[in-house]
Amino acid sequence: MAPVSNADPVYRLPPEVQRAFAELRDPRRVELVPSGLSGARVLRVEAPTGRYAVKACQQAQPDAARDAWVASELSRANRRTPHMARPYTTLHGEPAFFQAGHSWQVRDWIEGSPATPATADVAVRGLAALHAAWSESTRVADLPSTLPSISPSIPPPPVFATRLAALEAAADDPVSATTLETGARALAIKQMRRFAREVFAVQTVHGDARPENARVREGKLAGWIDDGALAVDTPWRDVARLTGELADGDAAYRDQLVRVYAEASGTGDRAPCELVGALDLAATVIAVSRWRGWLAGPDRERWQEVGGITRREALEWRLDRLLRASSSQG
């Protein structure tokens, strides 16, 4: 998939991919758009039938069960809320097309800009609506074998196990950590172990509900993008990701946004601000640790090129704010 020229951001889709999806048969323009750090390519395709987001993920082999489950959950959400992009299948009815080590997926293109503190309430209420669309449709018994085998009645949700594993692995990292990071990690492990003993209902969640994945247009939520991390977990995983990154270390503001979500989702006064704070702290500690490792590793130049040093410093500043807030609360 090569550009037409270095000056023109127009790309050509592989012929096999064009033939696989009816929507891509006659593209008028194919443009590469900025994406995250996963290495996946995201294309904006303009065609006679509409605008589409085409994602190409590197994959050693097809994962048909996972692809089918994701497409099914997107379709269910799309029927109840306009805020989740509709998935498209190949001419053979497959949710993804595997070609040359890449899994190609097609969704509706969602216009809009990332959520900001100015549009935070819109994004948070939109997240509550998305969770409501999934809450009645998630059937754990229907999950493919490649997803965690869990029950809504058996704690803990996956977010606790994965965060604890990452925190404990970071503690054994040979690359020396700062005093700030070491103290924050110990507190995060303590909090994760505490909440892992509680019972939480699980359902389908976005999995990566960052502000940049909540698209806002003209003051309204246009929709959610990037479904690659779709999972079955506690909805508070998404809430912590969205409110934590919007608040950027301001614990009081994060708690305010959590209460907005609680009101919109019908949980009322039962806004678990302490739980969300623990998830936010754990995620920040893990992010700091990962960036420290990446910037000290063999691929350090690659991570420096994407602003890794600035990202790590911003995360350390955020971590310091979170720890100060925890100390002030006793």
Summary of the structure (lengths in Angstrom):
residues: 330
radius of gyration: 20.4
end to end distance: 55.2
largest distance: 61.9
contacts: 1029
relative contact order: 0.11
helix: 48%
strand: 18%
